[in-house]
Structure formats: structure tokens, C-alpha cells
Amino acid sequence: MADDIAGSTITWTEDGVELSAGWRSENRSAAPSQVKVIGDDITADAAFRLARSGIGLLWRGDYHNGRRLLQALDRRFARQHAGRAGRGRGRGTPRRGRKIGRGVAGADAAEIFSAERAFNAERSRLLGLLLVELGEDYALDLRRAPDVRPACEAAYGVSDGSMCVSLTELGGVLSAHQWQLRGVAIDALGVTIHPRCGVFSPIRGEYVDLVATTPFGSAPPATAFDLGTGTGVLAAVLLRRGVGTVVATDINPRAVACAQENLERLGFAGSASVVEADLFPPGRADLIVCNPPWLPADPTSALELGIYDPGSLVLRRFIEGLSEHLTDSGEGWLILSDLAEHLGLRTRQEFEELLRAAGLHVCDRYDTAPRHRRASDADDALHQARSVETTSLWRLRRNA
């Protein structure tokens, strides 16, 4: 749960009695100030009008009907947005653009990206107003509701009382728990990695493959740091390749616990340590690997910290701090997509100037094309930029 809403509550009146519960929101949304209890008898149009005015809708009907209502709200929001875009006055809509998600004409990539982020934020805010209440043990007391208790406990920890969450967040928690149980197959390891809720899943395998195949030189390094480890997948790849010891860091406590679980399960507990740290741990290493978030924009949740990096701050801090944490013959491996360059959010010249200012030079570079679904989706608003995206592993050393 985000620190800035920890301990907050949500209140509503039901059957003439004022009630309250704790409030949780992974995307840092504040609890709605007004809440109306609704059920199966409400129409989608009426619910949409209430949500559009900022009123929280506490669902007391059938669970599956609630999910259908959520889909109906989504359709109405898309129609409303398409209508505003057609009239050319939708805030955040690119000039002469069509509906976000189906391609946009006549706007540059940065404008399209900004519009898509604005669209998604507005959509998330509206859909996030359909709420459910979880009991003291995370029980969901709705007709035909699944048992959500294991998933909620895995995401939130031991329950400390009843709470309200958005139905969209609950859906995300349930989906994340399935990923945690099932795992993600990692070809470079020949095993599965199990992500936790709120930890970026290693489904973009190209960056893992780069770390698995880039040559070390004469011998594997004795020591390595894996910065922003997430699930611990890159630390595991390094150890599998013969690196002596790895210190993995992450600022997200969930990621620290997740990486520890994965590394222990893979038998690397004796050669890996996972610490909660804001990028670099103390000391120096022969190899420092970092796969920072690749798009300079504001994240809206802990999970998005793996994608969005305001002002490229993490990238800058890695480059500026690399020299003082490398051994004399050490090397930094920076894994970075160039999508930000194709979107006009950062230039190659700016990146190269960062390296020069930090006293670093590129001794080699390995490139690969992304294999994720959106890279080949012609209907994606950012398809033109995504279709030419390259993910690179930059081998960096200190200047002599």
C-alpha cells in the first residue's frame, strides 16, 4: 500500500447507519469523499453518471454482475472519450487524433504518448470508483464471489481489519497471485521465476537473454551487483553463469522479499544477498548490472516503477554513480530500450553526454528487438515507435 494513504479510511451510510473501513489503493488514489451503496438493480448509465461525478460506488450485488458493470463503465468511458476526441476538445487528446488505442493521425510521438497516459489515468480514476468491501480476514461477502483471501494475504500481508478496494485493484491482485503461483518460464535459466504482486514480471525476455549471452571476457567476475533486481531473475542468471557472489538491491520491499524467495528456491542462497537499497549497495564490484525503467514519465503505482522514471533520474544516478562502485577493471552493464528516443522523450545525444560527463566509455554494445505483443500490434497508438524499438546492453568502463 502506498505510504501516503496508509491508515486512511473510507466512510459511507448504509441502512441509515454510518459505517467505515480501511482504504487501500496501489495506485495511490485517495478514498472517495462520497460513497453510494449500489447493487444489481442499478443501471450502467446511472452508475456511469455517479462515477463521472466522482462518487464512489460500493458494490453489494452479485460478484459477476459487478464485473459486468465494470466492463459496461469501461465501454461508456471509451465512447465518451471518442466523442470528445471527434469534437477536437478532449483534454489530452492529440490534435486531429482518433481514439487512443486505435492509432492517431497528425500528432507527433511525444504528443501521442502524453495523450495515451492522460487517457489511461482518467480511465483508471473512473473505473477505480467501483468498490468492494473485504472483511477482517479478506473475505468477500458477495454472491458467487471467489475465495480472494489467499491472493489478498499474499499481496497485503496479514489482515488488520475490514477494508475497501476498487474492483479493478482486486482483479489485479487475483491475477498477480496466479502469476505468483504459476511462475514465468525463463529460457535462460530453464526454470520458472515467481513474481509477487507489485513486482515487475520478467515477461520481456529479451533483456534476460542479453544478460545470459553477453560475454564476460576471460572469466566470470568474482563479484557483481544487480541493481533494481525485482524478481531476482538477472541475479540468478549471473550466478548460473558462474559469477562468484551477487548483491541484489531494490527499493521496493515486496521485490526484496520476492527476489529472496526466488534465489533461495533456485539454490543460490549461499552466493546471493538481497538488500533493500536505493540503487547501489555499499562497496565495489567487478560487474554492475542495471535494467532501469526506460520511459521518463511519472509512475502511478509501485509496479509502474519498473517502466517509468521521472526525468530519467534512475538512469542518471546509475551512470553518475557507476565509477565509484566499480573495481579498477570493473564493468557496468546497462540494459536499456531506446523507445524513449523514438517517442521524443530523450535523445541519444543526451544519453551519450551523460556517459561523457561521468567519465565512462562504451566498450561494446549488444542489441536485440523486443518480442512483446505490443511491438507488433498495428492498432497500438504508439506502433510506429514500438516497431523500431531496440533493447541494448551497453558495456561501460571508466576512462583511463
C-alpha positions as CSV (number, residue, x, y, z in Angstrom):
1,M,0.0,0.0,0.0
2,A,1.3,3.5,-0.8
3,D,2.7,5.3,2.2
4,D,0.8,8.5,1.5
5,I,-2.6,6.8,2.0
6,A,-1.6,4.3,4.7
7,G,-4.0,4.4,7.6
8,S,-6.7,6.3,5.7
9,T,-10.4,5.3,5.9
10,I,-13.5,5.4,3.8
11,T,-17.0,6.1,5.2
12,W,-20.5,5.5,3.9
13,T,-24.1,5.3,5.1
14,E,-25.9,2.0,4.8
15,D,-29.5,1.3,6.0
16,G,-29.3,4.6,8.0
17,V,-26.1,3.7,9.8
18,E,-22.7,5.4,9.2
19,L,-20.0,2.8,8.6
20,S,-16.3,2.9,7.8
21,A,-13.4,0.7,6.8
22,G,-9.8,1.0,5.9
23,W,-8.8,2.1,2.4
24,R,-6.2,0.6,0.1
25,S,-5.1,1.7,-3.2
26,E,-2.0,0.5,-5.1
27,N,-2.1,3.5,-7.4
28,R,-2.1,6.0,-4.6
29,S,-5.7,7.1,-5.2
30,A,-7.3,8.9,-2.2
31,A,-10.5,7.4,-0.8
32,P,-13.6,9.0,-2.4
33,S,-15.2,11.6,-0.2
34,Q,-18.7,10.5,-1.2
35,V,-19.8,6.8,-1.4
36,K,-23.1,5.4,-2.5
37,V,-24.1,1.7,-1.9
38,I,-25.4,0.1,-5.1
39,G,-26.5,-3.4,-6.1
40,D,-27.8,-5.4,-9.0
41,D,-30.7,-3.1,-9.7
42,I,-28.6,-0.1,-10.8
43,T,-28.3,0.6,-14.5
44,A,-24.9,1.1,-16.1
45,D,-25.9,4.6,-17.3
46,A,-26.8,5.6,-13.7
47,A,-23.6,4.1,-12.3
48,F,-21.6,5.9,-15.0
49,R,-23.2,9.3,-14.1
50,L,-22.4,8.8,-10.5
51,A,-18.8,7.7,-11.1
52,R,-18.3,10.6,-13.6
53,S,-19.2,13.0,-10.8
54,G,-16.6,11.4,-8.5
55,I,-18.9,9.3,-6.3
56,G,-17.6,6.0,-5.1
57,L,-19.9,3.0,-5.8
58,L,-19.8,0.4,-3.1
59,W,-21.0,-2.8,-4.7
60,R,-23.3,-5.1,-2.8
61,G,-24.7,-7.2,-5.6
62,D,-23.6,-10.4,-7.3
63,Y,-19.8,-10.6,-7.9
64,H,-20.1,-11.4,-11.6
65,N,-22.7,-8.7,-12.1
66,G,-20.2,-6.3,-10.6
67,R,-17.5,-7.4,-13.1
68,R,-20.0,-6.9,-15.9
69,L,-20.9,-3.4,-14.6
70,L,-17.2,-2.6,-14.6
71,Q,-17.0,-3.6,-18.3
72,A,-20.0,-1.5,-19.1
73,L,-18.5,1.5,-17.4
74,D,-15.4,1.0,-19.4
75,R,-17.4,0.9,-22.7
76,R,-19.2,4.1,-21.8
77,F,-16.0,5.9,-20.9
78,A,-14.4,4.8,-24.2
79,R,-17.5,6.1,-26.1
80,Q,-17.4,9.4,-24.2
81,H,-13.7,9.8,-24.9
82,A,-14.1,9.0,-28.6
83,G,-16.9,11.6,-28.8
84,R,-14.8,14.3,-27.2
85,A,-11.9,13.4,-29.5
86,G,-14.1,13.7,-32.5
87,R,-15.2,17.2,-31.5
88,G,-11.5,18.0,-31.0
89,R,-11.8,19.2,-27.4
90,G,-10.8,16.2,-25.3
91,R,-8.2,17.2,-22.8
92,G,-5.0,15.2,-23.5
93,T,-6.3,14.1,-26.9
94,P,-3.8,14.6,-29.8
95,R,-4.8,17.2,-32.4
96,R,-6.7,15.6,-35.4
97,G,-6.4,12.3,-33.5
98,R,-8.6,9.3,-33.4
99,K,-9.5,7.2,-30.4
100,I,-6.4,6.3,-28.3
101,G,-5.5,2.7,-28.8
102,R,-6.6,2.5,-32.4
103,G,-3.9,4.8,-33.9
104,V,-3.6,8.5,-34.1
105,A,-3.0,10.6,-37.2
106,G,-1.3,14.0,-37.4
107,A,0.4,14.1,-34.0
108,D,4.0,13.5,-33.1
109,A,5.0,10.6,-30.9
110,A,5.5,12.6,-27.7
111,E,2.1,14.1,-28.0
112,I,0.5,10.7,-28.6
113,F,2.4,9.2,-25.6
114,S,1.2,12.1,-23.4
115,A,-2.4,11.7,-24.6
116,E,-2.3,7.9,-24.0
117,R,-1.0,8.4,-20.5
118,A,-3.8,11.0,-19.8
119,F,-6.4,8.7,-21.2
120,N,-5.3,5.8,-19.1
121,A,-5.1,7.9,-16.0
122,E,-8.7,9.2,-16.5
123,R,-9.9,5.7,-17.2
124,S,-8.2,4.3,-14.2
125,R,-9.7,7.0,-12.0
126,L,-13.3,6.4,-13.2
127,L,-13.1,2.6,-13.1
128,G,-11.4,2.8,-9.7
129,L,-14.6,4.2,-8.2
130,L,-16.4,0.8,-8.3
131,L,-15.6,-0.6,-4.8
132,V,-15.9,-3.8,-2.8
133,E,-15.5,-4.3,0.9
134,L,-13.3,-7.1,2.2
135,G,-13.9,-8.5,5.7
136,E,-11.4,-8.8,8.6
137,D,-9.9,-11.9,7.0
138,Y,-10.2,-10.6,3.4
139,A,-13.4,-12.5,2.9
140,L,-15.5,-11.1,0.0
141,D,-19.2,-11.3,1.1
142,L,-20.8,-11.2,-2.3
143,R,-23.0,-13.8,-4.1
144,R,-20.9,-16.1,-6.4
145,A,-17.6,-14.4,-5.2
146,P,-14.4,-16.4,-5.4
147,D,-12.2,-17.0,-2.3
148,V,-9.9,-14.0,-2.6
149,R,-8.3,-14.5,0.8
150,P,-5.1,-16.2,-0.3
151,A,-4.4,-13.7,-3.0
152,C,-5.1,-10.7,-0.7
153,E,-2.9,-12.0,2.0
154,A,-0.1,-12.6,-0.5
155,A,-0.5,-9.0,-1.7
156,Y,-1.3,-7.1,1.5
157,G,0.0,-9.3,4.4
158,V,-2.0,-10.3,7.4
159,S,-5.3,-8.5,7.6
160,D,-5.7,-5.8,10.2
161,G,-9.4,-5.2,9.7
162,S,-12.1,-4.7,7.1
163,M,-11.1,-2.6,4.1
164,C,-12.4,-1.3,0.8
165,V,-10.6,-1.6,-2.5
166,S,-11.6,-0.9,-6.1
167,L,-12.8,-3.9,-8.0
168,T,-10.1,-3.2,-10.6
169,E,-7.4,-3.5,-8.0
170,L,-8.9,-6.7,-6.6
171,G,-8.8,-8.1,-10.1
172,G,-5.2,-7.2,-10.4
173,V,-4.4,-8.8,-7.0
174,L,-6.1,-12.1,-8.2
175,S,-4.2,-12.0,-11.5
176,A,-0.9,-11.3,-9.8
177,H,-1.5,-14.3,-7.4
178,Q,-1.9,-16.6,-10.3
179,W,1.4,-15.4,-11.8
180,Q,3.0,-15.9,-8.4
181,L,1.7,-19.5,-8.2
182,R,2.3,-20.4,-11.8
183,G,5.5,-18.5,-12.4
184,V,7.1,-17.2,-15.6
185,A,9.3,-19.5,-17.6
186,I,12.8,-18.2,-18.1
187,D,14.5,-19.9,-21.0
188,A,18.0,-18.7,-19.9
189,L,17.5,-20.5,-16.6
190,G,15.4,-23.4,-17.7
191,V,13.2,-22.8,-14.7
192,T,10.3,-20.5,-13.7
193,I,10.6,-17.3,-11.7
194,H,7.7,-16.4,-9.5
195,P,6.8,-12.7,-9.3
196,R,4.9,-11.2,-6.4
197,C,2.0,-8.7,-6.6
198,G,3.5,-5.3,-7.2
199,V,6.8,-6.6,-8.6
200,F,7.6,-6.2,-12.3
201,S,7.3,-9.6,-14.0
202,P,10.2,-10.7,-16.3
203,I,7.9,-11.3,-19.3
204,R,10.1,-9.2,-21.6
205,G,12.6,-12.0,-22.1
206,E,14.9,-10.1,-24.5
207,Y,16.7,-8.2,-21.6
208,V,17.2,-11.5,-19.8
209,D,18.7,-13.1,-22.9
210,L,21.1,-10.2,-23.3
211,V,22.5,-10.8,-19.8
212,A,22.6,-14.5,-20.4
213,T,24.6,-14.3,-23.6
214,T,26.9,-11.2,-23.4
215,P,30.5,-12.5,-22.9
216,F,32.3,-11.8,-19.7
217,G,35.8,-11.9,-21.1
218,S,38.4,-14.3,-19.8
219,A,36.5,-15.5,-16.8
220,P,33.2,-14.8,-14.9
221,P,33.5,-11.9,-12.5
222,A,34.1,-12.7,-8.8
223,T,31.6,-10.1,-7.6
224,A,28.5,-8.5,-9.1
225,F,25.7,-6.1,-8.2
226,D,22.2,-6.4,-9.7
227,L,20.5,-3.0,-9.2
228,G,16.7,-2.9,-9.1
229,T,16.6,-6.7,-9.0
230,G,12.8,-7.1,-9.0
231,T,12.2,-10.8,-9.0
232,G,15.9,-11.6,-8.8
233,V,16.0,-13.0,-12.3
234,L,19.1,-11.3,-13.5
235,A,21.0,-12.1,-10.3
236,A,20.0,-15.8,-10.9
237,V,21.3,-15.6,-14.5
238,L,24.6,-14.2,-13.4
239,L,25.1,-16.8,-10.7
240,R,24.1,-19.6,-13.1
241,R,26.8,-18.3,-15.5
242,G,29.4,-18.7,-12.8
243,V,29.7,-15.2,-11.1
244,G,31.1,-15.8,-7.6
245,T,28.7,-13.7,-5.5
246,V,25.9,-11.2,-6.3
247,V,24.4,-8.5,-4.2
248,A,20.9,-7.7,-5.5
249,T,19.2,-4.4,-4.5
250,D,15.7,-3.0,-4.8
251,I,13.9,0.0,-3.2
252,N,10.6,-2.0,-3.1
253,P,10.2,-4.2,0.0
254,R,8.0,-6.6,-2.0
255,A,10.7,-7.0,-4.6
256,V,13.3,-7.7,-1.9
257,A,11.1,-10.5,-0.4
258,C,10.3,-11.8,-3.9
259,A,14.0,-11.9,-5.0
260,Q,15.0,-13.7,-1.8
261,E,12.3,-16.3,-2.3
262,N,13.3,-17.0,-6.0
263,L,17.1,-17.1,-5.3
264,E,16.6,-19.4,-2.3
265,R,14.3,-21.7,-4.3
266,L,16.9,-21.9,-7.1
267,G,19.6,-22.8,-4.6
268,F,21.6,-19.5,-4.7
269,A,21.0,-18.5,-1.0
270,G,24.7,-19.0,-0.2
271,S,26.1,-16.9,-3.0
272,A,23.4,-14.1,-3.3
273,S,22.2,-11.5,-0.8
274,V,19.3,-9.2,-1.4
275,V,19.2,-5.8,0.3
276,E,16.7,-3.0,0.4
277,A,18.6,-0.1,-1.1
278,D,18.0,2.9,-3.3
279,L,20.1,1.7,-6.2
280,F,23.8,1.0,-5.2
281,P,24.8,-1.1,-2.1
282,P,28.0,-0.2,-0.2
283,G,31.3,-1.3,-1.7
284,R,32.6,-2.1,-5.2
285,A,32.0,-4.9,-7.7
286,D,33.7,-6.3,-10.8
287,L,30.3,-6.2,-12.6
288,I,27.4,-3.9,-12.0
289,V,24.2,-4.7,-13.9
290,C,21.2,-2.4,-14.1
291,N,18.0,-2.6,-16.2
292,P,16.4,0.8,-15.2
293,P,12.9,1.9,-16.1
294,W,13.1,3.1,-19.7
295,L,10.5,5.8,-20.1
296,P,10.9,9.3,-18.5
297,A,7.3,9.8,-17.1
298,D,5.6,9.6,-13.7
299,P,4.6,6.1,-12.5
300,T,1.1,5.7,-10.9
301,S,1.9,2.6,-8.8
302,A,4.8,0.6,-7.4
303,L,4.5,-1.8,-10.3
304,E,5.0,1.1,-12.8
305,L,8.3,2.0,-11.2
306,G,9.8,-0.7,-13.4
307,I,8.7,1.2,-16.5
308,Y,8.5,4.9,-15.8
309,D,11.4,7.0,-14.5
310,P,10.6,10.7,-14.0
311,G,13.3,12.9,-15.6
312,S,15.3,9.7,-16.3
313,L,16.5,10.1,-12.7
314,V,17.3,6.4,-12.1
315,L,19.3,6.2,-15.3
316,R,21.2,9.4,-14.5
317,R,22.0,8.2,-10.9
318,F,23.3,4.8,-12.3
319,I,25.6,6.5,-14.8
320,E,26.8,9.1,-12.4
321,G,27.5,6.6,-9.6
322,L,28.9,3.7,-11.6
323,S,32.6,4.7,-11.5
324,E,32.8,4.9,-7.7
325,H,31.3,1.4,-7.3
326,L,33.4,-0.4,-9.9
327,T,36.6,-2.2,-9.1
328,D,39.7,-1.0,-11.1
329,S,39.0,-3.4,-14.0
330,G,35.2,-3.5,-13.4
331,E,32.5,-3.1,-16.0
332,G,28.9,-1.8,-15.9
333,W,26.2,-3.5,-18.0
334,L,23.3,-1.1,-18.7
335,I,20.3,-2.7,-20.3
336,L,18.1,0.0,-21.9
337,S,15.3,0.3,-24.5
338,D,15.6,3.2,-26.9
339,L,11.8,3.6,-27.0
340,A,12.1,7.0,-25.2
341,E,14.2,8.2,-28.1
342,H,11.6,7.2,-30.7
343,L,8.9,8.9,-28.6
344,G,10.9,12.1,-28.4
345,L,11.2,11.9,-24.6
346,R,15.0,11.6,-24.5
347,T,17.7,11.9,-27.2
348,R,20.7,9.7,-27.9
349,Q,22.8,12.8,-27.6
350,E,21.6,13.4,-24.1
351,F,22.4,9.8,-23.2
352,E,25.9,10.0,-24.7
353,E,26.6,13.3,-22.9
354,L,25.7,11.6,-19.6
355,L,28.3,9.0,-20.2
356,R,31.0,11.5,-21.1
357,A,30.2,13.7,-18.1
358,A,30.5,10.6,-15.8
359,G,33.9,9.7,-17.3
360,L,32.7,6.5,-18.9
361,H,33.1,5.0,-22.4
362,V,31.3,2.3,-24.3
363,C,33.5,-0.8,-24.9
364,D,30.8,-2.8,-26.6
365,R,27.1,-2.9,-27.3
366,Y,24.7,-5.8,-27.9
367,D,21.2,-5.2,-29.5
368,T,18.0,-7.1,-29.7
369,A,14.5,-6.5,-30.9
370,P,11.7,-6.6,-28.4
371,R,9.4,-9.6,-28.7
372,H,6.4,-8.4,-26.6
373,R,2.9,-8.3,-28.2
374,R,2.6,-4.6,-28.4
375,A,5.7,-4.4,-30.6
376,S,3.8,-6.0,-33.5
377,D,0.3,-4.5,-32.7
378,A,-0.5,-2.2,-35.7
379,D,-3.6,-0.9,-33.8
380,D,-1.5,0.4,-30.9
381,A,-1.3,4.2,-30.8
382,L,2.5,4.1,-30.5
383,H,3.0,1.3,-33.0
384,Q,5.3,3.4,-35.3
385,A,7.7,4.0,-32.4
386,R,7.4,0.5,-30.9
387,S,8.1,-1.2,-34.3
388,V,11.6,0.3,-34.4
389,E,12.4,-0.1,-30.7
390,T,15.7,-1.7,-29.9
391,T,16.8,-3.0,-26.5
392,S,20.6,-2.8,-25.9
393,L,23.1,-3.9,-23.4
394,W,25.8,-1.2,-23.1
395,R,29.2,-2.4,-21.7
396,L,30.6,0.6,-19.8
397,R,34.0,1.2,-18.3
398,R,35.8,4.1,-16.6
399,N,38.0,6.2,-18.8
400,A,41.7,5.6,-18.3
